[in-house]
């Protein structure tokens, strides 16, 4: 018997589970979860990589390829401090920022390629007529001929045409144009105007017309891109960057560095469910800076974002222009399988186009606001006006605990419950943390339902009895911590009960959508299941609910005729049921949740990115309780803690009462060290480390974030306090303040 136990322990150690034998004699072995922390200063090369933010070039800049020559002023606005100019010969326009005198253009003037032009550079790549027409055109159209995708620009064919009319509706002043494309036979209405908020570009759905005769010949609209060259610059002649909401945020600086490739990603994630390992575009925005702390704008895709992708093409791919735009999708091509085995198929095009309005709004930023911090504040203001964000009014930082209650594993017959944490044991955790001065906590309880966490369907109306019953649950809920109960109404185990096949979402090719062993469910069905479950749960003392997958997965359910826009509306309705709601990895349309956990701390770190910046975190700063990922999984503890202080994120841990070795044969085997009694001291240390930095600025807003040197960051707050963060392995002196290596200092 002892030999069997020794073999089991040896196997666990070899598997890297992180367990330590603390009692070597007697009949039982006590297993302790190892708590390991690390403090490794990044190398200089790492600090200069896109995992961190780089120092700014503050050299005054301009864009000599954009002027007002040949443009007529048609509108001005004293509130937004903008003036709009248009060239009625090609519908190109210019926006003058009256505050700084800077001009942004819908395209650039191509006479810089003439040898007599003062901006001529013999190293510039020539542009053929096709490219000249593309740069000149206000809208590009994608269309299918059969299943083949084609592209058309307005000035590509002499048969295309447009009409122009002034637009004057209240504070909205600009122009409206009707565009007719000769090849695709598509007609659409384009509206461009300035108002009190900024600049807007619209393509209303009811203004899109397709020639019925072309639909019969399979010539169908696939997508449009309005003003694809708005804000474009040439190579590195204008300093600046593009902000993309990839993960926590990333920059792509204007460089004379060809062959980095075009970046294209869909807002709010892909529909394939195969790219969940890469960071998504969590917000329907992008930004551009022409000269840091000089001029910039934040573009908000107010309508159509669920069907849109952000595209950035750096210079050299294949022309000398850096340009960013948003492309909108109306139809897709797909594979229709003709037999169950999938050996026979045909390529088809979506028959009915997606119907929605397009609107992109541009908020222009000047001087000290013309940077990614200013963009975050601008978007935060938009969300506050929408009622999506509410201030976080507690004086101290809060702590979040994910608590695994029960799991299950395969048994000789069926599945066996693995009890990890009871309600009373969770209450004892809260008591222990209260004794250490941690009084503001949020708890998320996983696996509270009958049968435990995994291999379940969307069925949460019964609580696992072995956790202690409703009396113990009520005692925990009344104890002073916000307790959220984790649910999943997006995916379900294929062999579970609680749903039928009619609740499973289908692709356009009528295939059931699945992720590994789980089906993807129709939110239009599961919202009713949730409302029913909640009525039962609330009677047992469960008032707050947390959601898995709901925050970071968006798809189209063709079986229930649910578009991505429809699913956004349904997802929002999940937040209206419980007293309070928590979301993991939330897309921006769910930022109104009371708690946002597992916030991204990195971007996808693609090679074309130059920096990682805390855009996501700064949008939420001072408002919703926003937590970093669980610190149990930090590979470099001190570096991640500094990142939390820098980004203004709160600490979180995944804990259990029992040792994680019990989870070996379960679906939670990746939770390799979690026992609270082993982690308690480290939880307390990390919490106070972050709280001592952020509690003095809890009621303040971020004014600026400056990289003083590689790996040294200064964050300034509105109450006059500054936090100096030193990621490097050497002490750093700022004015008279010394900050130790891999540490921070709060400057009062």
C-alpha positions in Angstrom: 0.0 0.0 0.0 2.8 2.4 0.9 4.6 1.5 -2.3 1.4 2.5 -4.3 1.3 5.8 -2.5 4.9 6.5 -3.2 4.4 5.7 -6.9 1.4 8.0 -7.0 3.3 10.9 -5.5 6.3 10.3 -7.8 4.0 10.4 -10.8 2.4 13.7 -9.6 5.8 15.3 -9.1 7.0 14.1 -12.6 3.8 15.6 -14.1 4.8 19.0 -12.7 1.7 19.3 -10.5 3.6 21.3 -7.9 3.0 19.1 -4.8 5.2 18.5 -1.8 5.1 15.7 0.7 5.2 17.1 4.2 4.5 13.9 6.2 6.6 10.8 5.4 5.3 8.4 8.1 1.9 7.0 9.2 -1.0 5.9 7.1 -1.7 9.1 5.3 0.3 11.5 3.2 -0.4 15.2 3.6 0.1 17.0 0.3 0.8 20.7 0.1 0.4 22.9 -3.0 3.6 24.6 -3.8 3.5 28.4 -3.9 6.2 29.7 -6.1 6.9 33.3 -7.0 9.6 34.8 -9.2 11.2 38.2 -9.8 13.2 38.2 -13.0 14.0 41.6 -14.5 13.3 41.6 -18.3 16.4 42.0 -20.5 16.9 45.2 -22.4 15.9 43.5 -25.6 12.6 42.4 -24.0 12.0 45.9 -22.7 12.5 47.3 -26.2 10.1 44.7 -27.7 6.4 45.0 -28.3 5.6 43.4 -24.9 6.2 46.9 -23.4 5.6 50.5 -24.3 8.4 52.4 -26.0 9.7 56.0 -25.5 7.9 58.6 -27.6 9.3 60.8 -30.3 7.8 64.2 -29.6 9.3 66.0 -32.6 6.8 68.4 -34.1 5.3 66.8 -37.2 3.1 67.6 -40.2 1.5 65.9 -43.2 2.7 67.8 -46.3 0.5 65.5 -48.5 -2.7 67.0 -47.1 -3.7 70.6 -47.8 -6.8 72.7 -48.3 -5.9 73.5 -51.9 -8.8 72.9 -54.2 -11.3 72.3 -51.3 -14.4 74.3 -50.5 -15.4 75.0 -46.9 -18.9 73.8 -46.4 -19.3 73.6 -42.6 -17.9 74.6 -39.2 -18.8 73.8 -35.6 -17.8 75.9 -32.6 -18.4 73.0 -30.1 -16.2 70.4 -31.7 -13.9 73.1 -33.1 -13.9 71.6 -36.6 -14.3 72.8 -40.1 -15.2 70.6 -43.1 -14.0 71.1 -46.6 -14.9 69.1 -49.7 -13.8 68.6 -53.3 -17.1 68.0 -55.1 -15.3 66.6 -58.1 -14.4 63.4 -56.3 -16.1 63.6 -52.8 -12.7 63.7 -51.0 -12.8 66.0 -47.9 -10.5 67.7 -45.4 -11.2 68.2 -41.6 -9.5 71.3 -40.1 -8.9 71.1 -36.3 -9.4 74.8 -35.5 -7.7 74.3 -32.1 -4.4 73.3 -33.6 -4.7 74.2 -37.3 -4.0 70.7 -38.3 -5.7 69.1 -41.4 -6.8 65.5 -41.7 -7.6 64.2 -45.1 -9.8 61.5 -46.5 -6.9 60.7 -48.8 -3.5 62.3 -49.7 -2.6 64.5 -52.7 -0.7 62.3 -55.2 1.2 65.2 -56.8 4.1 64.4 -54.5 5.1 61.9 -57.1 5.7 64.7 -59.7 9.4 65.6 -60.0 8.6 69.3 -59.9 6.7 68.9 -56.5 8.7 70.1 -53.4 7.7 66.9 -51.6 9.1 64.7 -54.4 11.4 61.9 -53.3 13.0 59.7 -55.9 12.9 56.8 -53.6 9.1 56.9 -53.5 7.3 54.0 -55.2 5.4 55.1 -58.3 1.6 54.6 -58.4 -0.1 53.2 -61.5 -3.5 54.5 -62.6 -5.3 51.6 -60.7 -3.8 52.7 -57.4 -4.4 56.3 -58.1 -8.1 55.5 -58.7 -8.2 53.5 -55.4 -6.7 56.4 -53.4 -9.0 58.9 -55.0 -12.2 56.8 -54.5 -14.5 57.6 -51.4 -15.8 54.0 -51.2 -14.5 50.6 -52.2 -17.0 47.8 -52.9 -16.5 44.0 -52.7 -18.8 41.8 -54.7 -19.2 38.2 -55.7 -19.4 37.0 -59.3 -20.4 33.4 -58.6 -18.2 32.5 -55.6 -15.3 34.7 -56.7 -14.6 37.9 -54.8 -14.0 41.0 -56.8 -13.2 44.6 -55.8 -14.4 47.8 -57.3 -13.6 51.5 -56.7 -15.8 54.4 -57.7 -13.3 55.7 -60.3 -12.3 52.4 -61.6 -14.8 52.4 -64.5 -16.0 55.4 -66.5 -19.6 54.0 -66.2 -19.6 54.7 -62.4 -21.1 58.0 -61.3 -22.2 60.0 -58.2 -24.5 62.9 -57.3 -23.7 65.5 -54.6 -26.1 67.3 -52.2 -25.4 69.6 -49.3 -26.5 68.3 -45.9 -27.9 70.5 -43.1 -29.8 68.8 -40.3 -29.6 70.6 -37.0 -26.0 70.7 -35.9 -25.2 68.1 -38.6 -23.6 69.9 -41.6 -21.8 68.3 -44.5 -22.9 66.5 -47.7 -24.8 63.5 -49.0 -23.9 61.6 -52.1 -25.5 58.8 -54.1 -22.9 56.5 -55.6 -23.5 54.2 -58.5 -20.9 51.4 -59.3 -20.7 50.2 -62.9 -19.3 46.7 -62.5 -21.1 45.5 -59.3 -24.3 47.3 -60.2 -24.5 48.5 -56.6 -25.9 51.9 -55.6 -25.5 53.4 -52.1 -25.9 56.6 -50.2 -22.9 58.2 -48.4 -23.3 60.8 -45.7 -20.4 62.9 -44.3 -20.9 65.6 -41.8 -19.5 67.3 -38.7 -21.5 68.0 -35.5 -20.9 68.9 -31.9 -19.2 65.6 -31.3 -16.9 65.4 -34.3 -16.9 63.9 -37.8 -19.3 61.1 -38.9 -19.4 58.9 -42.0 -22.6 57.0 -42.7 -23.9 54.5 -45.2 -27.6 53.8 -44.3 -29.0 50.4 -45.0 -32.0 51.7 -46.9 -29.7 53.5 -49.3 -28.1 50.3 -50.5 -29.6 49.0 -53.7 -28.6 45.9 -55.7 -29.7 45.4 -59.3 -32.1 42.4 -59.3 -30.9 41.3 -62.6 -27.3 40.9 -61.3 -28.6 38.8 -58.4 -29.9 36.3 -60.9 -26.4 36.0 -62.4 -24.9 35.7 -58.9 -23.3 39.2 -58.8 -23.9 40.1 -55.2 -22.6 42.7 -52.8 -20.1 41.3 -50.3 -18.8 44.4 -48.5 -17.9 48.1 -48.5 -15.1 50.2 -47.1 -15.8 53.9 -46.7 -12.9 56.3 -47.2 -10.2 53.6 -46.9 -7.4 56.2 -46.9 -8.7 58.6 -44.3 -5.8 59.8 -42.1 -3.2 58.2 -44.3 0.5 59.2 -44.2 3.6 58.5 -46.3 6.2 56.2 -44.8 7.8 57.8 -41.7 7.5 61.4 -42.9 4.8 62.0 -40.3 5.6 60.6 -36.9 2.8 58.8 -35.1 1.0 55.5 -34.8 -2.2 53.6 -35.1 -3.9 52.3 -31.9 -5.6 48.9 -32.3 -7.7 47.5 -29.4 -6.0 44.1 -29.7 -6.0 42.5 -26.2 -5.1 45.2 -23.7 -4.0 47.5 -26.6 -1.3 47.7 -29.2 0.4 50.4 -31.3 1.7 50.2 -34.9 4.1 53.1 -35.4 4.6 54.8 -38.8 7.9 53.4 -40.0 9.8 53.1 -43.2 9.9 49.3 -42.7 8.3 47.4 -45.5 7.1 43.8 -45.5 5.5 43.8 -42.1 2.2 42.7 -43.6 -1.3 44.0 -43.5 -3.1 43.6 -40.2 -6.8 42.6 -40.4 -9.0 41.4 -37.6 -12.7 41.4 -36.9 -14.2 43.5 -34.1 -15.4 41.3 -31.2 -13.7 38.2 -32.3 -13.9 35.6 -35.0 -16.9 33.3 -35.6 -14.8 30.2 -36.1 -14.0 29.6 -32.4 -10.6 28.4 -33.5 -8.8 31.7 -32.6 -9.7 32.0 -28.9 -6.1 31.5 -28.1 -5.3 34.9 -29.7 -6.4 38.2 -28.3 -9.5 39.7 -29.9 -10.4 43.3 -30.7 -12.3 43.9 -27.5 -13.7 47.3 -28.5 -15.2 48.7 -31.7 -12.7 51.5 -32.0 -9.3 52.4 -33.4 -7.1 55.5 -33.2 -4.5 57.4 -35.1 -1.9 59.9 -33.9 -0.1 62.4 -36.2 2.6 63.6 -33.8 2.4 62.4 -30.2 0.8 65.1 -28.0 -0.1 67.1 -31.2 -3.0 65.7 -33.3 -5.0 62.5 -33.4 -8.4 61.0 -33.5 -10.4 58.1 -32.1 -12.7 56.3 -34.5 -15.8 54.7 -33.0 -17.7 52.2 -35.2 -21.1 53.1 -33.8 -23.2 51.1 -36.2 -22.2 47.9 -38.0 -19.3 47.0 -35.8 -20.5 43.4 -35.3 -20.0 42.9 -39.1 -16.8 44.9 -39.4 -13.1 44.3 -39.4 -10.3 46.7 -38.7 -7.6 46.8 -41.4 -4.2 48.5 -41.2 -1.7 48.5 -44.1 1.8 49.9 -43.4 3.8 51.6 -46.1 5.5 49.3 -48.5 2.4 46.9 -48.7 2.7 47.6 -51.7 2.6 51.4 -51.8 4.3 54.1 -49.6 1.2 55.0 -47.6 0.2 54.0 -44.1 -3.5 53.7 -44.1 -6.2 52.3 -41.7 -9.9 51.7 -42.3 -12.9 49.6 -41.4 -14.4 47.2 -43.8 -18.0 46.0 -43.5 -19.3 42.6 -44.5 -22.6 42.0 -46.1 -22.2 38.4 -47.5 -19.8 35.5 -47.1 -18.9 32.5 -49.3 -19.2 29.2 -47.5 -18.9 25.5 -48.1 -22.1 23.5 -48.2 -21.6 19.8 -47.6 -23.8 17.5 -49.7 -23.4 14.3 -47.6 -22.9 13.4 -44.0 -19.4 12.2 -44.4 -18.3 15.6 -45.8 -16.7 14.1 -48.9 -18.9 16.0 -51.3 -19.4 19.8 -51.2 -20.2 22.9 -53.2 -19.1 26.5 -52.7 -22.0 28.9 -52.2 -22.6 32.6 -51.4 -24.9 33.8 -48.7 -28.2 34.5 -50.4 -29.6 37.3 -48.3 -27.3 40.1 -47.4 -26.9 41.3 -43.8 -29.0 44.4 -43.3 -27.6 47.1 -41.0 -26.6 50.8 -41.0 -23.0 51.9 -41.0 -21.7 54.8 -38.9 -18.1 55.7 -38.0 -17.7 58.6 -35.7 -14.3 60.4 -35.3 -13.4 62.2 -32.1 -10.5 64.5 -32.7 -7.8 64.9 -30.1 -5.4 67.8 -29.6 -2.2 68.5 -27.7 -1.7 66.5 -24.5 -4.8 64.4 -25.4 -3.5 63.3 -28.7 -2.2 59.9 -27.5 -3.5 56.5 -26.5 -4.3 57.8 -23.0 -6.4 60.6 -24.5 -8.1 58.0 -26.7 -9.0 55.9 -23.7 -10.4 58.9 -21.9 -12.4 59.9 -25.0 -13.9 56.4 -25.3 -14.5 56.3 -21.5 -16.5 59.5 -21.8 -18.6 57.9 -24.6 -19.4 54.9 -22.4 -20.3 57.1 -19.4 -22.8 59.0 -21.6 -24.3 55.7 -22.7 -24.7 54.6 -19.1 -22.3 51.7 -19.6 -19.8 52.8 -16.9 -20.4 53.7 -13.3 -17.7 55.1 -10.9 -15.9 52.7 -8.5 -16.5 54.5 -5.2 -14.6 52.3 -2.7 -11.5 53.9 -1.2 -9.4 50.7 -1.4 -8.6 48.2 -4.1 -10.8 45.1 -4.1 -9.6 41.5 -4.3 -11.2 38.8 -6.4 -11.2 35.0 -5.7 -12.3 32.4 -8.2 -13.3 29.5 -5.9 -13.7 26.0 -7.2 -16.5 24.3 -5.2 -16.9 20.9 -6.9 -15.7 19.0 -9.9 -16.3 15.5 -11.2 -14.3 12.7 -12.8 -15.0 9.5 -14.6 -16.1 6.5 -12.4 -16.8 2.9 -13.0 -20.4 3.9 -13.6 -21.1 7.5 -14.6 -19.1 10.3 -12.9 -17.9 10.8 -9.3 -18.1 14.1 -7.5 -14.8 15.7 -6.4 -15.5 18.1 -3.5 -13.0 20.9 -3.3 -14.6 23.7 -1.3 -17.8 24.0 0.8 -19.7 27.2 1.5 -18.5 27.2 5.1 -14.9 26.8 4.0 -15.3 29.7 1.6 -16.7 31.8 4.5 -13.6 30.9 6.5 -11.4 32.2 3.6 -13.2 35.5 3.7 -12.8 35.7 7.5 -9.1 35.0 7.2 -8.6 37.7 4.7 -10.7 40.2 6.7 -8.3 39.5 9.6 -5.5 40.6 7.3 -7.1 43.9 6.5 -8.7 42.9 3.2 -12.3 43.9 3.5 -13.4 44.5 -0.1 -13.8 41.1 -1.9 -15.6 39.7 -4.9 -16.0 35.9 -5.1 -16.9 33.8 -8.1 -18.0 30.3 -7.2 -17.4 27.6 -9.9 -19.1 24.2 -9.8 -21.8 25.1 -7.3 -24.4 23.2 -9.3 -25.5 19.6 -8.8 -22.7 17.3 -10.1 -19.9 19.9 -10.1 -18.3 22.1 -12.7 -17.6 20.1 -15.9 -19.5 18.0 -18.4 -22.7 19.9 -17.8 -25.5 21.5 -19.7 -27.1 24.9 -19.1 -28.9 23.7 -15.9 -28.2 25.6 -12.7 -31.4 25.4 -10.8 -30.1 22.8 -8.3 -27.2 23.4 -5.9 -24.9 20.5 -5.0 -26.0 19.4 -1.6 -22.5 18.4 -0.4 -21.5 22.0 -0.4 -23.5 22.7 2.7 -27.0 23.6 1.7 -28.9 26.8 1.4 -28.4 27.9 5.0 -24.6 27.8 4.6 -24.9 29.6 1.3 -27.0 32.4 2.8 -24.5 32.8 5.6 -21.7 33.2 3.1 -23.7 35.7 1.0 -24.5 37.8 4.0 -20.9 37.8 5.2 -19.7 41.0 3.5 -18.3 39.8 0.2 -20.0 40.0 -3.2 -20.6 36.4 -4.2 -21.1 35.6 -7.9 -22.2 32.1 -9.1 -20.5 31.0 -12.3 -22.7 29.9 -15.2 -22.3 29.0 -18.8 -25.2 29.5 -21.2 -23.0 29.6 -24.3 -21.6 26.1 -24.6 -22.8 22.7 -23.2 -21.3 19.2 -23.0 -22.6 17.2 -26.0 -23.9 14.3 -23.7 -25.3 16.5 -21.0 -29.0 17.1 -20.1 -30.9 20.3 -19.9 -31.1 21.2 -23.6 -32.0 19.6 -26.9 -30.5 19.7 -30.4 -32.9 22.5 -31.4 -31.0 24.8 -29.0 -27.7 24.2 -30.8 -26.5 26.9 -33.1 -25.8 26.1 -36.8 -23.4 27.6 -39.3 -24.6 29.0 -42.6 -23.8 25.5 -44.1 -26.3 24.0 -41.6 -23.5 22.3 -39.5 -23.8 22.2 -35.7 -21.3 24.6 -34.2 -19.1 23.0 -31.5 -15.9 23.5 -29.5 -14.2 20.2 -28.8 -16.7 18.2 -26.7 -19.2 21.1 -26.3 -22.0 22.4 -28.5 -22.4 26.2 -29.0 -25.9 27.1 -28.0 -28.4 29.7 -29.3 -28.4 32.7 -26.9 -32.0 33.4 -28.0 -32.9 30.1 -26.4 -30.6 30.1 -23.4 -31.7 33.5 -22.2 -35.0 31.9 -21.3 -33.3 29.1 -19.6 -31.3 31.5 -17.5 -34.3 33.6 -16.5 -36.0 30.4 -15.4 -33.0 29.2 -13.5 -32.5 32.5 -11.8 -36.0 32.5 -10.4 -35.2 29.2 -8.7 -31.7 30.2 -7.6 -32.8 33.6 -6.2 -35.2 31.7 -3.8 -32.1 29.8 -2.5 -30.2 33.0 -1.8 -28.3 33.4 -5.1 -28.6 37.0 -6.3 -25.4 37.6 -8.3 -24.3 35.7 -11.4 -21.1 35.4 -13.4 -20.9 34.2 -17.0 -18.4 32.2 -18.8 -17.9 32.7 -22.6 -20.6 35.3 -22.8 -18.2 38.2 -22.6 -15.6 37.2 -25.3 -17.5 35.0 -27.9 -19.7 36.4 -30.6 -21.1 34.4 -33.5 -24.0 34.2 -35.8 -26.7 31.6 -35.3 -28.1 30.8 -38.7 -30.6 28.2 -37.4 -32.4 30.8 -35.4 -31.8 33.6 -37.9 -29.7 35.4 -35.3 -27.1 38.0 -36.7 -24.1 39.1 -34.7 -26.0 42.3 -33.9 -28.9 40.3 -32.6 -26.6 38.3 -30.3 -25.1 41.5 -28.9 -28.6 42.6 -27.9 -29.3 39.2 -26.3 -26.0 39.1 -24.5 -26.7 42.6 -23.0 -30.1 41.3 -21.8 -28.3 38.7 -19.7 -27.0 41.5 -17.5 -30.6 42.7 -16.8 -31.7 39.6 -14.8 -29.5 39.2 -11.7 -28.9 41.9 -9.0 -25.3 42.0 -10.1 -23.4 40.4 -12.9 -19.7 39.5 -13.6 -18.1 38.9 -17.0 -14.8 37.3 -18.0 -12.8 38.9 -20.8 -15.6 41.3 -21.6 -16.1 42.9 -25.0 -17.0 46.6 -24.8 -20.7 46.0 -25.3 -20.8 44.2 -21.9 -18.7 46.8 -20.0 -21.8 47.6 -18.0 -21.3 44.4 -15.9 -20.6 45.1 -12.2 -17.4 43.1 -12.3 -15.0 42.5 -15.2 -12.4 39.8 -14.5 -9.6 38.2 -16.5 -8.9 41.5 -18.2 -6.3 41.2 -20.9 -2.8 42.2 -19.9 -1.1 41.8 -23.2 -1.8 42.2 -26.9 -1.4 39.4 -29.4 2.2 40.6 -29.8 2.2 40.2 -33.6 5.4 41.2 -35.3 3.8 44.2 -36.9 3.0 45.7 -33.4 5.6 48.1 -32.0 4.2 48.5 -28.4 1.8 47.1 -25.9 -0.3 49.8 -24.2 -3.0 49.7 -21.4 -5.9 51.0 -23.5 -8.4 48.4 -22.3 -7.5 49.0 -18.7 -7.5 52.8 -19.0 -10.9 52.9 -20.6 -12.3 51.1 -17.4 -10.0 52.9 -14.9 -11.9 54.5 -12.0 -15.1 52.7 -12.9 -16.1 49.1 -13.1 -14.1 46.7 -10.8 -11.6 45.3 -13.2 -9.4 42.3 -12.3 -6.3 40.9 -13.9 -6.0 37.2 -14.6 -5.4 34.8 -11.6 -2.0 35.3 -10.1 -1.6 31.5 -9.5 -0.6 31.4 -13.2 1.9 34.2 -13.3 5.2 33.1 -14.8 7.1 36.2 -13.5 5.2 37.3 -10.4 6.9 40.7 -9.7 6.7 41.7 -13.4 3.0 41.0 -13.5 2.4 42.9 -10.2 4.1 45.9 -11.7 2.0 45.6 -14.8 -1.1 45.6 -12.6 0.0 48.8 -10.8 0.9 50.4 -14.2 -2.4 49.4 -15.8 -4.6 50.0 -12.7 -5.9 46.4 -12.5 -6.9 44.6 -9.3 -5.5 41.3 -8.1 -7.3 37.9 -8.5 -6.6 34.3 -7.5 -8.0 30.9 -8.2 -8.3 29.0 -4.9 -9.7 25.8 -3.4 -9.9 24.4 0.2 -8.5 21.1 -0.8 -5.2 20.4 -2.6 -5.2 20.6 -6.3 -3.9 17.1 -6.6 -7.5 15.9 -6.3 -8.1 17.5 -9.7 -5.7 15.2 -11.6 -8.3 13.2 -13.4 -10.8 16.0 -13.9 -11.4 18.7 -16.5 -9.7 21.2 -14.1 -6.4 19.5 -14.0 -4.7 22.7 -15.3 -5.4 24.2 -11.8 -2.1 22.8 -10.5 -1.7 24.8 -7.3 -4.7 26.4 -5.5 -5.1 25.4 -1.9 -6.0 28.6 0.0 -4.2 27.7 3.2 -0.9 27.4 1.2 -1.6 30.6 -0.8 -3.1 32.8 1.9 0.2 34.5 2.9 1.0 35.3 -0.8 -2.5 36.5 -1.5 -2.2 38.9 1.4 1.2 40.1 0.3 0.3 40.7 -3.3 -3.0 42.4 -2.4 -1.3 44.9 -0.1 1.5 45.5 -2.6 -1.0 46.6 -5.3 -3.4 48.3 -2.8 -0.6 50.5 -1.4 0.1 51.8 -4.9 -3.5 52.2 -6.2 -5.5 53.2 -3.1 -4.1 56.8 -3.1 -5.4 57.3 -6.6 -8.7 55.3 -6.4 -10.8 58.5 -6.7 -8.5 60.1 -9.3 -8.3 59.7 -13.1 -5.2 59.1 -15.2 -3.9 62.2 -16.9 -0.8 60.8 -18.6 1.5 57.8 -19.0 5.1 58.6 -19.9 7.9 56.1 -20.7 11.0 57.8 -19.2 13.4 55.1 -20.3 13.3 51.5 -21.4 11.2 49.8 -18.8 10.6 52.9 -16.7 7.0 54.4 -16.7 5.5 57.4 -14.9 1.7 57.5 -14.5 0.3 60.8 -13.5 -3.2 61.2 -11.8 -5.6 64.0 -11.5 -5.1 64.4 -7.8 -1.4 65.3 -8.3 -0.1 61.8 -7.3 2.3 60.0 -9.6 3.4 56.4 -9.7 6.8 55.5 -10.9 7.1 51.9 -12.1 10.5 50.4 -12.8 10.4 47.1 -14.7 14.2 47.0 -15.0 16.9 45.2 -12.9 18.6 48.5 -11.9 17.6 51.3 -9.6 16.3 54.4 -11.4 16.4 58.0 -10.3 13.7 60.4 -11.4 14.4 64.0 -10.3 15.2 63.3 -6.6 13.1 60.1 -6.4 14.8 56.7 -6.5 12.8 53.7 -7.4 14.4 50.3 -6.7 14.8 47.7 -9.4 11.6 45.8 -10.3 9.6 48.0 -7.9 7.4 51.1 -7.8 7.2 54.4 -5.9 4.2 56.5 -5.2 5.2 60.2 -5.5 2.9 62.4 -3.4 
